[in-house]
Amino acid sequence: MRLSSYSLAVIMLASASLASTPTATHAQEPYAWREDLVFHTFSIAAIDPRTGEVGVAVTTRVPCVGNGVPWVRKGVGAVATQASTRTEYGNELLDALAKGEAPDVALKRLLAADSGFQSRQVGVIAIDGRSAQHTGTRPNQWAGHRAGKNYITQGNILVGPEVIAEVAKNFEASEGTPRHLADRLIDALNAGFVLGGDKRHGLRTSAAVVVADSRPGMSRRTDGQTANINVCENPDPLGELRRIYDAVSQTLGYRTLEQFSGGDVYQLKVMLNALGFYKKGETMSARVSEANLLTTETVAAVDAFRASENMGTPAIGGSPAGLVDRETVARLWAALERAGKATLVRQTLLDGTMVRR
């Protein structure tokens, strides 16, 4: 998994298909899609002129939105096709952009040939920042779109225009900052979600972000996709989208970092001491301040023991420094048995491992 300063490894979740696939197979379609593919939703499509990335982020109250709405193509642009979704718009618009057709010209041409254009919502942005959008009429329901520098945002059946206004405001505020496009898109979409987003309520909610990067070495994939996170169903889709992004990119804060402390650490030290790997020649005491703390000296002793057993270490096989797993514990006891010290060590640890009530 490549995690350079400009890329995020590709993630595919649940039964999601690639957003660049023209159509999903029947087996991949959620039951809720039925005959008509309808994504009443809001989204943002954008480019980053600094990196050449193109991307789309979207969320809705329908399962697996990432299978139908977002379309990206490296070095070309991005499309979001929603409301009464016609997925063909994705590749048709990207093909037009790739041939040099202007976004507004291409969109007008395709809409003119679509008898259902009044029920569609489509947004397209080219790699050079030019864009075009269409929102059909929806009586008694708010729907609309807006465009800004390097982005377009659109939505339908929302609590109001403030949703996409907040998406736009958030994305504009991150312009020029040292952040990945996927990171910015997730934040912008979440800003609209916090304001209410999709006005419908229910448990089936989904979200997705797809980004492609045309720079050499940024993706292992021929289509250049670097981020493809598709949360098919979750009570908090934007929160889950953020959690996955942070976990895959290993962004600080995605997990709790701590130095281990506890009685098991003291037991480990006693065993390593008996074998001569930790404070050799010294008498171990459970009463000293660092008795239960996993120190750098303890980690070094563990690595020395693992090396003596031809187990993996940072220098041998790339195992994490100070790794103490079940196999390591078993090897420690086996070594103590061979040295004739297992019984003495067990006696030393007897009181510390007693369960009391």
C-alpha atoms as a printed R data frame, in Angstrom:
    type eleno elety resid chain resno       x       y       z
1   ATOM     1    CA   MET     A     1   0.000   0.000   0.000
2   ATOM     2    CA   ARG     A     2   1.540   3.285  -1.135
3   ATOM     3    CA   LEU     A     3   1.075   6.188   1.226
4   ATOM     4    CA   SER     A     4   3.200   8.995  -0.179
5   ATOM     5    CA   SER     A     5   2.755  12.646   0.742
6   ATOM     6    CA   TYR     A     6   0.353  12.983  -2.160
7   ATOM     7    CA   SER     A     7  -1.603   9.736  -2.206
8   ATOM     8    CA   LEU     A     8  -4.056   7.569  -0.401
9   ATOM     9    CA   ALA     A     9  -4.315   3.868  -1.016
10  ATOM    10    CA   VAL     A    10  -7.410   2.592  -2.789
11  ATOM    11    CA   ILE     A    11 -10.131   1.217  -0.529
12  ATOM    12    CA   MET     A    12 -13.147  -0.768  -1.683
13  ATOM    13    CA   LEU     A    13 -15.810  -1.592   0.911
14  ATOM    14    CA   ALA     A    14 -18.804  -3.895   1.059
15  ATOM    15    CA   SER     A    15 -19.984  -4.902  -2.423
16  ATOM    16    CA   ALA     A    16 -19.160  -1.584  -4.023
17  ATOM    17    CA   SER     A    17 -18.120  -1.485  -7.663
18  ATOM    18    CA   LEU     A    18 -15.536   0.871  -9.080
19  ATOM    19    CA   ALA     A    19 -16.880   4.327  -9.740
20  ATOM    20    CA   SER     A    20 -15.236   4.249 -13.155
21  ATOM    21    CA   THR     A    21 -17.219   1.161 -14.201
22  ATOM    22    CA   PRO     A    22 -19.973   2.067 -16.708
23  ATOM    23    CA   THR     A    23 -22.642  -0.046 -14.977
24  ATOM    24    CA   ALA     A    24 -22.811  -2.213 -11.873
25  ATOM    25    CA   THR     A    25 -23.765  -5.856 -12.281
26  ATOM    26    CA   HIS     A    26 -27.092  -6.971 -10.847
27  ATOM    27    CA   ALA     A    27 -25.368  -8.830  -8.016
28  ATOM    28    CA   GLN     A    28 -23.719  -5.610  -6.830
29  ATOM    29    CA   GLU     A    29 -26.871  -3.522  -6.759
30  ATOM    30    CA   PRO     A    30 -28.610  -2.992  -3.401
31  ATOM    31    CA   TYR     A    31 -32.197  -4.259  -3.340
32  ATOM    32    CA   ALA     A    32 -33.405  -0.735  -2.551
33  ATOM    33    CA   TRP     A    33 -32.338   0.466  -6.011
34  ATOM    34    CA   ARG     A    34 -35.139  -1.577  -7.696
35  ATOM    35    CA   GLU     A    35 -35.857  -0.576 -11.285
36  ATOM    36    CA   ASP     A    36 -35.199   3.168 -11.003
37  ATOM    37    CA   LEU     A    37 -31.817   4.437  -9.838
38  ATOM    38    CA   VAL     A    38 -32.582   7.521  -7.759
39  ATOM    39    CA   PHE     A    39 -30.007   9.360  -5.664
40  ATOM    40    CA   HIS     A    40 -31.568  12.346  -3.956
41  ATOM    41    CA   THR     A    41 -28.380  13.655  -2.480
42  ATOM    42    CA   PHE     A    42 -25.742  16.361  -2.431
43  ATOM    43    CA   SER     A    43 -22.190  16.249  -3.705
44  ATOM    44    CA   ILE     A    44 -19.067  18.187  -4.559
45  ATOM    45    CA   ALA     A    45 -16.797  17.636  -7.549
46  ATOM    46    CA   ALA     A    46 -13.467  19.417  -7.718
47  ATOM    47    CA   ILE     A    47  -9.950  19.662  -9.037
48  ATOM    48    CA   ASP     A    48  -6.676  20.655  -7.402
49  ATOM    49    CA   PRO     A    49  -4.575  22.617  -9.914
50  ATOM    50    CA   ARG     A    50  -1.542  22.244  -7.647
51  ATOM    51    CA   THR     A    51  -1.519  18.445  -7.904
52  ATOM    52    CA   GLY     A    52  -3.733  17.730 -10.894
53  ATOM    53    CA   GLU     A    53  -6.078  15.614  -8.772
54  ATOM    54    CA   VAL     A    54  -9.752  15.304  -9.716
55  ATOM    55    CA   GLY     A    55 -12.405  14.034  -7.320
56  ATOM    56    CA   VAL     A    56 -15.993  13.693  -6.162
57  ATOM    57    CA   ALA     A    57 -17.494  13.283  -2.693
58  ATOM    58    CA   VAL     A    58 -21.167  12.465  -2.150
59  ATOM    59    CA   THR     A    59 -23.608  11.349   0.542
60  ATOM    60    CA   THR     A    60 -27.296  10.370   0.604
61  ATOM    61    CA   ARG     A    61 -30.027   8.425   2.431
62  ATOM    62    CA   VAL     A    62 -29.828   5.620  -0.155
63  ATOM    63    CA   PRO     A    63 -27.419   2.653   0.124
64  ATOM    64    CA   CYS     A    64 -24.190   2.521  -1.890
65  ATOM    65    CA   VAL     A    65 -24.191   6.005  -3.410
66  ATOM    66    CA   GLY     A    66 -20.585   5.469  -4.487
67  ATOM    67    CA   ASN     A    67 -21.735   2.882  -7.024
68  ATOM    68    CA   GLY     A    68 -23.745   5.357  -9.087
69  ATOM    69    CA   VAL     A    69 -22.997   9.063  -8.564
70  ATOM    70    CA   PRO     A    70 -19.211   9.773  -8.632
71  ATOM    71    CA   TRP     A    71 -17.163   9.488 -11.831
72  ATOM    72    CA   VAL     A    72 -13.546  10.594 -12.224
73  ATOM    73    CA   ARG     A    73 -10.880  10.268 -14.881
74  ATOM    74    CA   LYS     A    74  -7.251  11.177 -14.343
75  ATOM    75    CA   GLY     A    75  -6.113  14.238 -16.239
76  ATOM    76    CA   VAL     A    76  -9.635  14.824 -17.557
77  ATOM    77    CA   GLY     A    77 -12.174  15.772 -14.899
78  ATOM    78    CA   ALA     A    78 -15.000  14.643 -12.644
79  ATOM    79    CA   VAL     A    79 -18.763  14.137 -12.880
80  ATOM    80    CA   ALA     A    80 -21.581  13.754 -10.352
81  ATOM    81    CA   THR     A    81 -24.840  12.403 -11.770
82  ATOM    82    CA   GLN     A    82 -27.717  12.268  -9.291
83  ATOM    83    CA   ALA     A    83 -31.478  12.767  -8.649
84  ATOM    84    CA   SER     A    84 -33.026  10.402 -11.248
85  ATOM    85    CA   THR     A    85 -29.567   9.118 -11.945
86  ATOM    86    CA   ARG     A    86 -28.490   8.280 -15.462
87  ATOM    87    CA   THR     A    87 -25.093   6.705 -14.889
88  ATOM    88    CA   GLU     A    88 -24.209   6.918 -18.586
89  ATOM    89    CA   TYR     A    89 -23.613  10.649 -18.104
90  ATOM    90    CA   GLY     A    90 -20.426   9.779 -16.242
91  ATOM    91    CA   ASN     A    91 -18.441   8.268 -19.067
92  ATOM    92    CA   GLU     A    92 -20.220  10.269 -21.779
93  ATOM    93    CA   LEU     A    93 -19.184  13.586 -20.234
94  ATOM    94    CA   LEU     A    94 -15.665  12.433 -19.430
95  ATOM    95    CA   ASP     A    95 -15.249  11.136 -22.994
96  ATOM    96    CA   ALA     A    96 -16.395  14.527 -24.301
97  ATOM    97    CA   LEU     A    97 -13.912  16.377 -22.090
98  ATOM    98    CA   ALA     A    98 -11.112  14.046 -23.164
99  ATOM    99    CA   LYS     A    99 -11.871  14.971 -26.800
100 ATOM   100    CA   GLY     A   100 -11.634  18.681 -26.005
101 ATOM   101    CA   GLU     A   101 -15.328  19.537 -25.853
102 ATOM   102    CA   ALA     A   102 -16.212  22.289 -23.375
103 ATOM   103    CA   PRO     A   103 -18.185  21.124 -20.296
104 ATOM   104    CA   ASP     A   104 -21.174  23.392 -20.985
105 ATOM   105    CA   VAL     A   105 -21.361  22.342 -24.635
106 ATOM   106    CA   ALA     A   106 -21.111  18.652 -23.801
107 ATOM   107    CA   LEU     A   107 -23.731  18.825 -21.062
108 ATOM   108    CA   LYS     A   108 -26.213  20.774 -23.202
109 ATOM   109    CA   ARG     A   109 -25.787  18.300 -26.045
110 ATOM   110    CA   LEU     A   110 -26.411  15.275 -23.822
111 ATOM   111    CA   LEU     A   111 -29.366  16.854 -22.014
112 ATOM   112    CA   ALA     A   112 -30.986  17.717 -25.339
113 ATOM   113    CA   ALA     A   113 -31.008  14.025 -26.232
114 ATOM   114    CA   ASP     A   114 -32.390  12.957 -22.824
115 ATOM   115    CA   SER     A   115 -36.173  12.796 -22.512
116 ATOM   116    CA   GLY     A   116 -35.834  12.614 -18.731
117 ATOM   117    CA   PHE     A   117 -33.594  15.652 -18.349
118 ATOM   118    CA   GLN     A   118 -36.082  17.455 -16.091
119 ATOM   119    CA   SER     A   119 -35.585  14.816 -13.382
120 ATOM   120    CA   ARG     A   120 -31.785  14.848 -13.583
121 ATOM   121    CA   GLN     A   121 -29.111  16.673 -11.651
122 ATOM   122    CA   VAL     A   122 -25.667  16.603 -13.204
123 ATOM   123    CA   GLY     A   123 -22.423  18.431 -12.547
124 ATOM   124    CA   VAL     A   124 -19.195  18.226 -14.538
125 ATOM   125    CA   ILE     A   125 -15.807  19.901 -14.006
126 ATOM   126    CA   ALA     A   126 -12.811  19.703 -16.318
127 ATOM   127    CA   ILE     A   127  -9.172  19.488 -15.282
128 ATOM   128    CA   ASP     A   128  -8.715  23.143 -16.294
129 ATOM   129    CA   GLY     A   129 -11.497  24.289 -13.919
130 ATOM   130    CA   ARG     A   130 -14.229  24.890 -16.485
131 ATOM   131    CA   SER     A   131 -17.555  23.457 -15.374
132 ATOM   132    CA   ALA     A   132 -21.246  23.056 -16.133
133 ATOM   133    CA   GLN     A   133 -24.276  22.021 -14.074
134 ATOM   134    CA   HIS     A   134 -27.932  21.171 -14.535
135 ATOM   135    CA   THR     A   135 -30.719  20.835 -11.980
136 ATOM   136    CA   GLY     A   136 -34.147  19.720 -13.147
137 ATOM   137    CA   THR     A   137 -37.396  20.940 -11.641
138 ATOM   138    CA   ARG     A   138 -38.576  19.367  -8.391
139 ATOM   139    CA   PRO     A   139 -41.904  20.789  -7.118
140 ATOM   140    CA   ASN     A   140 -42.104  21.484  -3.363
141 ATOM   141    CA   GLN     A   141 -38.539  20.252  -2.801
142 ATOM   142    CA   TRP     A   142 -35.354  22.330  -2.660
143 ATOM   143    CA   ALA     A   143 -32.752  21.531  -5.289
144 ATOM   144    CA   GLY     A   144 -29.960  23.623  -6.707
145 ATOM   145    CA   HIS     A   145 -26.308  23.998  -7.589
146 ATOM   146    CA   ARG     A   146 -23.447  26.474  -7.477
147 ATOM   147    CA   ALA     A   147 -19.934  26.717  -8.849
148 ATOM   148    CA   GLY     A   148 -16.748  28.300  -7.578
149 ATOM   149    CA   LYS     A   149 -13.035  28.292  -8.230
150 ATOM   150    CA   ASN     A   150 -12.007  24.694  -8.935
151 ATOM   151    CA   TYR     A   151 -15.250  23.117  -7.668
152 ATOM   152    CA   ILE     A   152 -18.961  22.579  -8.227
153 ATOM   153    CA   THR     A   153 -21.518  21.489  -5.650
154 ATOM   154    CA   GLN     A   154 -25.117  20.401  -6.135
155 ATOM   155    CA   GLY     A   155 -27.972  18.840  -4.189
156 ATOM   156    CA   ASN     A   156 -31.644  17.948  -4.199
157 ATOM   157    CA   ILE     A   157 -34.261  17.197  -1.517
158 ATOM   158    CA   LEU     A   158 -32.107  19.123   0.960
159 ATOM   159    CA   VAL     A   159 -33.180  21.069   4.027
160 ATOM   160    CA   GLY     A   160 -32.364  24.207   2.047
161 ATOM   161    CA   PRO     A   161 -29.759  26.146   0.019
162 ATOM   162    CA   GLU     A   162 -27.644  26.602   3.129
163 ATOM   163    CA   VAL     A   163 -26.384  23.036   2.721
164 ATOM   164    CA   ILE     A   164 -24.489  23.538  -0.527
165 ATOM   165    CA   ALA     A   165 -23.584  27.075   0.574
166 ATOM   166    CA   GLU     A   166 -21.762  25.597   3.548
167 ATOM   167    CA   VAL     A   167 -20.115  22.938   1.368
168 ATOM   168    CA   ALA     A   168 -18.829  25.695  -0.909
169 ATOM   169    CA   LYS     A   169 -17.665  27.883   1.978
170 ATOM   170    CA   ASN     A   170 -15.714  25.049   3.569
171 ATOM   171    CA   PHE     A   171 -14.037  24.000   0.321
172 ATOM   172    CA   GLU     A   172 -13.113  27.567  -0.598
173 ATOM   173    CA   ALA     A   173 -11.525  28.040   2.834
174 ATOM   174    CA   SER     A   174  -9.211  25.067   2.213
175 ATOM   175    CA   GLU     A   175  -8.039  26.328  -1.204
176 ATOM   176    CA   GLY     A   176  -4.244  26.478  -1.359
177 ATOM   177    CA   THR     A   177  -3.736  24.684   1.948
178 ATOM   178    CA   PRO     A   178  -1.310  21.728   2.123
179 ATOM   179    CA   ARG     A   179  -4.025  19.078   2.167
180 ATOM   180    CA   HIS     A   180  -4.960  16.210  -0.127
181 ATOM   181    CA   LEU     A   181  -8.020  16.700  -2.321
182 ATOM   182    CA   ALA     A   182  -9.862  13.733  -0.763
183 ATOM   183    CA   ASP     A   183  -9.297  15.189   2.700
184 ATOM   184    CA   ARG     A   184 -10.736  18.546   1.617
185 ATOM   185    CA   LEU     A   185 -13.721  16.965  -0.121
186 ATOM   186    CA   ILE     A   186 -14.690  14.924   2.937
187 ATOM   187    CA   ASP     A   187 -14.541  17.998   5.180
188 ATOM   188    CA   ALA     A   188 -16.562  20.119   2.762
189 ATOM   189    CA   LEU     A   189 -19.267  17.496   2.405
190 ATOM   190    CA   ASN     A   190 -19.438  16.995   6.153
191 ATOM   191    CA   ALA     A   191 -19.990  20.744   6.638
192 ATOM   192    CA   GLY     A   192 -23.204  20.420   4.654
193 ATOM   193    CA   PHE     A   193 -24.164  17.222   6.394
194 ATOM   194    CA   VAL     A   194 -23.903  18.913   9.800
195 ATOM   195    CA   LEU     A   195 -26.413  21.553   8.667
196 ATOM   196    CA   GLY     A   196 -28.982  18.879   7.880
197 ATOM   197    CA   GLY     A   197 -28.064  17.753   4.386
198 ATOM   198    CA   ASP     A   198 -30.637  15.394   2.901
199 ATOM   199    CA   LYS     A   199 -33.986  16.347   4.518
200 ATOM   200    CA   ARG     A   200 -35.198  12.741   4.672
201 ATOM   201    CA   HIS     A   201 -34.537  10.648   7.772
202 ATOM   202    CA   GLY     A   202 -33.705   6.980   8.010
203 ATOM   203    CA   LEU     A   203 -31.015   4.464   8.876
204 ATOM   204    CA   ARG     A   204 -29.794   3.639   5.399
205 ATOM   205    CA   THR     A   205 -27.222   6.286   4.663
206 ATOM   206    CA   SER     A   206 -24.130   6.106   2.505
207 ATOM   207    CA   ALA     A   207 -21.189   8.225   1.398
208 ATOM   208    CA   ALA     A   208 -18.241   7.991  -0.953
209 ATOM   209    CA   VAL     A   209 -15.149   9.835  -2.095
210 ATOM   210    CA   VAL     A   210 -13.251   9.062  -5.288
211 ATOM   211    CA   VAL     A   211 -10.054  10.819  -6.397
212 ATOM   212    CA   ALA     A   212  -7.733  10.212  -9.348
213 ATOM   213    CA   ASP     A   213  -4.198  11.533  -9.771
214 ATOM   214    CA   SER     A   214  -2.400  11.568 -13.139
215 ATOM   215    CA   ARG     A   215   1.081  12.139 -11.744
216 ATOM   216    CA   PRO     A   216   3.511   9.243 -12.264
217 ATOM   217    CA   GLY     A   217   3.919   7.012  -9.230
218 ATOM   218    CA   MET     A   218   0.888   8.325  -7.351
219 ATOM   219    CA   SER     A   219  -1.251   5.250  -8.045
220 ATOM   220    CA   ARG     A   220  -0.592   1.589  -8.787
221 ATOM   221    CA   ARG     A   221  -3.760   1.572 -10.890
222 ATOM   222    CA   THR     A   222  -3.920   2.317 -14.601
223 ATOM   223    CA   ASP     A   223  -6.935   4.592 -14.020
224 ATOM   224    CA   GLY     A   224  -4.922   6.661 -11.536
225 ATOM   225    CA   GLN     A   225  -7.367   6.277  -8.670
226 ATOM   226    CA   THR     A   226  -5.712   6.988  -5.337
227 ATOM   227    CA   ALA     A   227  -8.740   7.236  -3.054
228 ATOM   228    CA   ASN     A   228 -11.920   5.206  -3.514
229 ATOM   229    CA   ILE     A   229 -13.810   4.876  -0.245
230 ATOM   230    CA   ASN     A   230 -17.404   3.692  -0.566
231 ATOM   231    CA   VAL     A   231 -19.372   3.449   2.684
232 ATOM   232    CA   CYS     A   232 -22.408   1.523   1.440
233 ATOM   233    CA   GLU     A   233 -24.484   1.822   4.632
234 ATOM   234    CA   ASN     A   234 -23.825   3.419   7.993
235 ATOM   235    CA   PRO     A   235 -25.791   5.480  10.548
236 ATOM   236    CA   ASP     A   236 -23.032   8.124  10.327
237 ATOM   237    CA   PRO     A   237 -21.694   7.858   6.760
238 ATOM   238    CA   LEU     A   238 -19.538  10.999   6.817
239 ATOM   239    CA   GLY     A   239 -18.059  10.041  10.183
240 ATOM   240    CA   GLU     A   240 -17.247   6.593   8.826
241 ATOM   241    CA   LEU     A   241 -15.809   8.079   5.640
242 ATOM   242    CA   ARG     A   242 -13.508  10.275   7.739
243 ATOM   243    CA   ARG     A   243 -12.550   7.369  10.029
244 ATOM   244    CA   ILE     A   244 -11.571   5.163   7.101
245 ATOM   245    CA   TYR     A   245  -9.646   7.932   5.363
246 ATOM   246    CA   ASP     A   246  -7.689   8.766   8.520
247 ATOM   247    CA   ALA     A   247  -7.018   5.092   9.281
248 ATOM   248    CA   VAL     A   248  -5.765   4.268   5.780
249 ATOM   249    CA   SER     A   249  -3.622   7.406   5.595
250 ATOM   250    CA   GLN     A   250  -2.531   6.771   9.205
251 ATOM   251    CA   THR     A   251  -3.259  10.384  10.083
252 ATOM   252    CA   LEU     A   252  -2.219  11.199  13.638
253 ATOM   253    CA   GLY     A   253  -5.207  10.755  15.917
254 ATOM   254    CA   TYR     A   254  -6.779   7.802  14.090
255 ATOM   255    CA   ARG     A   255  -5.711   5.615  17.010
256 ATOM   256    CA   THR     A   256  -4.678   6.141  20.605
257 ATOM   257    CA   LEU     A   257  -0.932   6.113  21.155
258 ATOM   258    CA   GLU     A   258   0.339   5.160  24.574
259 ATOM   259    CA   GLN     A   259   3.243   3.507  26.321
260 ATOM   260    CA   PHE     A   260   2.075   0.194  27.693
261 ATOM   261    CA   SER     A   261   1.948  -0.207  31.448
262 ATOM   262    CA   GLY     A   262   0.691  -3.054  33.591
263 ATOM   263    CA   GLY     A   263   1.465  -6.162  35.548
264 ATOM   264    CA   ASP     A   264   2.122  -8.167  32.410
265 ATOM   265    CA   VAL     A   265   5.012  -5.815  31.600
266 ATOM   266    CA   TYR     A   266   6.592  -6.603  34.980
267 ATOM   267    CA   GLN     A   267   6.147 -10.324  34.311
268 ATOM   268    CA   LEU     A   268   7.910  -9.877  30.972
269 ATOM   269    CA   LYS     A   269  10.808  -8.106  32.672
270 ATOM   270    CA   VAL     A   270  11.189 -10.892  35.257
271 ATOM   271    CA   MET     A   271  11.353 -13.510  32.488
272 ATOM   272    CA   LEU     A   272  13.848 -11.523  30.420
273 ATOM   273    CA   ASN     A   273  15.938 -10.863  33.539
274 ATOM   274    CA   ALA     A   274  16.076 -14.564  34.376
275 ATOM   275    CA   LEU     A   275  17.316 -15.269  30.836
276 ATOM   276    CA   GLY     A   276  19.961 -12.521  31.028
277 ATOM   277    CA   PHE     A   277  18.441 -10.137  28.491
278 ATOM   278    CA   TYR     A   278  17.190  -7.448  30.902
279 ATOM   279    CA   LYS     A   279  19.192  -5.932  33.795
280 ATOM   280    CA   LYS     A   280  21.366  -9.012  33.977
281 ATOM   281    CA   GLY     A   281  22.620  -9.717  37.475
282 ATOM   282    CA   GLU     A   282  20.165  -7.338  39.132
283 ATOM   283    CA   THR     A   283  17.333  -8.407  41.426
284 ATOM   284    CA   MET     A   284  13.903  -7.535  40.057
285 ATOM   285    CA   SER     A   285  11.457  -5.672  42.246
286 ATOM   286    CA   ALA     A   286   7.796  -4.940  41.638
287 ATOM   287    CA   ARG     A   287   8.022  -1.882  43.876
288 ATOM   288    CA   VAL     A   288  10.246   0.344  41.722
289 ATOM   289    CA   SER     A   289   8.543   3.174  39.828
290 ATOM   290    CA   GLU     A   290   9.146   1.712  36.352
291 ATOM   291    CA   ALA     A   291   8.332  -1.887  37.219
292 ATOM   292    CA   ASN     A   292   5.155  -1.972  35.134
293 ATOM   293    CA   LEU     A   293   6.291   0.398  32.375
294 ATOM   294    CA   LEU     A   294   7.365  -0.811  28.930
295 ATOM   295    CA   THR     A   295  10.580   1.186  28.547
296 ATOM   296    CA   THR     A   296  13.013   1.420  25.631
297 ATOM   297    CA   GLU     A   297  15.350  -0.844  27.601
298 ATOM   298    CA   THR     A   298  12.583  -3.451  27.797
299 ATOM   299    CA   VAL     A   299  11.937  -3.176  24.060
300 ATOM   300    CA   ALA     A   300  15.645  -3.676  23.356
301 ATOM   301    CA   ALA     A   301  15.683  -6.742  25.614
302 ATOM   302    CA   VAL     A   302  12.685  -8.218  23.792
303 ATOM   303    CA   ASP     A   303  14.374  -7.678  20.436
304 ATOM   304    CA   ALA     A   304  17.572  -9.300  21.708
305 ATOM   305    CA   PHE     A   305  15.615 -12.338  22.906
306 ATOM   306    CA   ARG     A   306  13.694 -12.619  19.629
307 ATOM   307    CA   ALA     A   307  16.956 -12.401  17.681
308 ATOM   308    CA   SER     A   308  18.426 -15.221  19.786
309 ATOM   309    CA   GLU     A   309  15.388 -17.313  18.854
310 ATOM   310    CA   ASN     A   310  15.653 -16.399  15.153
311 ATOM   311    CA   MET     A   311  12.290 -14.659  15.353
312 ATOM   312    CA   GLY     A   312  11.383 -11.476  13.520
313 ATOM   313    CA   THR     A   313  12.832  -8.170  14.725
314 ATOM   314    CA   PRO     A   314  13.171  -4.760  13.074
315 ATOM   315    CA   ALA     A   315  16.520  -5.961  11.739
316 ATOM   316    CA   ILE     A   316  15.329  -9.513  10.961
317 ATOM   317    CA   GLY     A   317  12.103  -9.790   9.013
318 ATOM   318    CA   GLY     A   318  10.828  -6.302   9.787
319 ATOM   319    CA   SER     A   319   8.697  -7.164  12.834
320 ATOM   320    CA   PRO     A   320   7.769  -4.235  15.097
321 ATOM   321    CA   ALA     A   321  10.284  -3.338  17.781
322 ATOM   322    CA   GLY     A   322   9.528  -5.010  21.099
323 ATOM   323    CA   LEU     A   323   6.842  -7.295  19.677
324 ATOM   324    CA   VAL     A   324   5.480  -9.593  22.403
325 ATOM   325    CA   ASP     A   325   2.814 -11.852  20.928
326 ATOM   326    CA   ARG     A   326   1.624 -15.306  21.977
327 ATOM   327    CA   GLU     A   327   4.515 -16.957  20.171
328 ATOM   328    CA   THR     A   328   7.041 -14.743  21.975
329 ATOM   329    CA   VAL     A   329   5.527 -15.636  25.365
330 ATOM   330    CA   ALA     A   330   5.616 -19.338  24.491
331 ATOM   331    CA   ARG     A   331   9.248 -19.029  23.419
332 ATOM   332    CA   LEU     A   332  10.111 -17.240  26.676
333 ATOM   333    CA   TRP     A   333   8.641 -20.028  28.779
334 ATOM   334    CA   ALA     A   334  10.348 -22.669  26.630
335 ATOM   335    CA   ALA     A   335  13.703 -20.920  27.086
336 ATOM   336    CA   LEU     A   336  13.134 -20.725  30.841
337 ATOM   337    CA   GLU     A   337  12.331 -24.444  30.914
338 ATOM   338    CA   ARG     A   338  15.555 -25.241  29.047
339 ATOM   339    CA   ALA     A   339  17.495 -23.079  31.481
340 ATOM   340    CA   GLY     A   340  15.850 -24.788  34.448
341 ATOM   341    CA   LYS     A   341  14.449 -21.463  35.677
342 ATOM   342    CA   ALA     A   342  10.762 -21.767  34.797
343 ATOM   343    CA   THR     A   343   9.637 -22.950  38.243
344 ATOM   344    CA   LEU     A   344  11.555 -20.181  40.043
345 ATOM   345    CA   VAL     A   345  10.109 -17.527  37.747
346 ATOM   346    CA   ARG     A   346   6.578 -18.861  38.199
347 ATOM   347    CA   GLN     A   347   7.078 -18.724  41.969
348 ATOM   348    CA   THR     A   348   8.310 -15.118  41.693
349 ATOM   349    CA   LEU     A   349   5.255 -14.135  39.675
350 ATOM   350    CA   LEU     A   350   2.736 -16.121  41.714
351 ATOM   351    CA   ASP     A   351   1.628 -13.302  43.978
352 ATOM   352    CA   GLY     A   352   1.468 -10.702  41.217
353 ATOM   353    CA   THR     A   353  -0.844 -12.822  39.070
354 ATOM   354    CA   MET     A   354  -3.295 -13.727  41.833
355 ATOM   355    CA   VAL     A   355  -6.927 -12.846  41.168
356 ATOM   356    CA   ARG     A   356  -8.452 -11.186  44.240
357 ATOM   357    CA   ARG     A   357 -11.966 -10.128  45.201
